[in-house]
Amino acid sequence: MTAEAANTAVLAAVAKATELGIRINVAVTDPGGVLTAFLRMPGAFLHSVDIAIDKAYTAAGFGFPTSRWPDLLAGNDALRWGMPQRPRIVTFGGGLPVRDGDALIGGIGVSGGSAEEDETCARAGLAALGLDAA
């Protein structure tokens, strides 16, 4: 993913947050989970900075939306208790993989609203790149 594309996604997510009346932090990573773009809206929760980055990291690392984790963890006590304890793993919504066709090219993570609002903002970031969420 180019720096321009990462910044386009971040700005589109922020525009959606403004439309929704929320303040967010938004991060984009490369496929290895390394931060490539980040923006914190004025007044967004300070602790959401790391959460947004970790949502992008988790989505890039596993290749699926972070909102899928509750279903994957249900009925498996070892995973349900263990995965959330892993550093940087986020098991609630707001992180999406970024795919160009079948190629995983990164992740986008949003934090500051509800999990649903965060994912809506992340989807707006992908849409600005002409991409669909996985």
Secondary structure, DSSP 8 states (H G I E B T S, - for coil): --HHHHHHHHHHHHHHHHHHT---EEEEE-TTS-EEEEEE-TT--TTHHHHHHHHHHHHHHHSS-GGGHHHHHTT-HHHHHHGGGSTT---SSSEEEEEETTEEEEEEEEESS-HHHHHHHHHHHHHHTT----
